[in-house]
Amino acid sequence: MTDFPKTHELMRRGAEFLGTEHAILCGAMSWVSERNLVAAISNGGGFGVIACGAMTPDLLDAEIAGTKELTDKPFGVNLITMHPDLTDLIAVCGKHKVGHVVLAGGIPPKGSVEAIKGFGAKVIVFAPTIALAKKLFRSGADALVIEGMEAGGHIGPVSTSVLAQEFLPALAEDHLVFVAGGIGRGEAIAGYLEMGAAGVQLGTRFACATESIAHPDFKKAFFRANARDAITSVQVDARLPVIPVRALKNKGTEAFNVKQRDVAGKLDTEELAMGEAQLQIERYWAGALRRAVVDGDVENGSLMAGQSVGMVKQEEPVAEIISGLMAESEAALTKRG
Ligand SMILES: Cc1cc2nc3c(=O)[nH]c(=O)nc-3n(C[C@H](O)[C@H](O)[C@H](O)COP(=O)(O)O)c2cc1C
């Protein structure tokens, strides 16, 4: 018997796939999703995901080993597809028999899905269109995350509510689809589950949990912020396509525009090729996020946060956040009879 029978019934497929009690993932957050938060999420009945970000294979190796010391529950690893050492990072996941690998940041390069499945792990992917999602499922992907523009970090152009209405009726009957972006309370989880989602993924709500190692000043900035403070970066030069990033507005927001102008200037003088220019932008974000999360420089660093930041008011243990979400979902489903 469970405390949340209606929610668990709707989460059954997702929870079985993840090997968890609840089908709630904490999406990987660079610098934030390290062993402490990941283990706390998994120990709390959810599914933690290590953010590999720009880590080297050796660092990832140590992070997975460290996480295993803190939990014996399942957790995943998020790899960025444009990482130059992707093949070696996949091999590190294989060495540790990681059960689930999330491929983020672009279309998985040829051979990557096969390499992950080769050591028996499940592959979770992102896709911006239904056609691409179907193609990825045909090529062996086991589950999909649809992530709306309300989310924190790098985002696409479409809102979660619209993605859910497009993707879930088309895919959820035959495939596992998890919904992410802007989820702050359990009532929203109940809604997406009823629409056919296998589960949900949250980031912003977990970023400031007690177990998160984010700097106290980073957490304070979240507690003070409202939904409207989590704004998207703008593209200042048409020649340099940058993926929008949602973060709390600060001096770093303007610094990013300066950085873009600098990189675009180097494109003009052919000092940089387009691929290298885009990589410089991504390295900039990784560095800026580190400044805020690790060093606590909340003025100049990047405070990546989703619009649900307005619902993050205080530090709470992960287990309480998860049980609160489950209780809200259950109450909403019960009210419907
Ligand atoms: C601070 C921060 C860092 C993030 N870093 C990553 C990342 O490295 N890789 C990734 O795939 N998603 C990243 N995300 C997105 C989350 O995994 C998750 O999908 C998103 O936060 C869900 O939306 P929400 O913020 O509205 O809950 C990040 C989000 C935040 C808030």
The ligand as an ORCA input file, in Angstrom:
! r2SCAN-3c Opt
* xyz 0 1
  C      21.236     25.775    -12.594
  C      20.783     24.845    -13.709
  C      21.729     24.138    -14.459
  C      21.333     23.247    -15.464
  N      22.292     22.525    -16.143
  C      21.896     21.559    -17.033
  C      22.863     20.712    -17.648
  O      24.066     20.808    -17.381
  N      22.419     19.773    -18.535
  C      21.082     19.636    -18.828
  O      20.740     18.750    -19.631
  N      20.149     20.429    -18.257
  C      20.524     21.362    -17.357
  N      19.558     22.127    -16.720
  C      18.103     21.820    -16.945
  C      17.584     20.803    -15.887
  O      18.174     19.548    -16.041
  C      16.053     20.602    -15.960
  O      15.675     19.990    -17.163
  C      15.288     21.891    -15.815
  O      15.790     22.612    -14.711
  C      13.796     21.596    -15.620
  O      13.040     22.760    -15.596
  P      12.757     23.614    -14.250
  O      14.028     24.356    -13.981
  O      11.647     24.502    -14.657
  O      12.402     22.653    -13.167
  C      19.944     23.065    -15.744
  C      18.991     23.799    -15.001
  C      19.386     24.674    -13.994
  C      18.329     25.415    -13.193
*
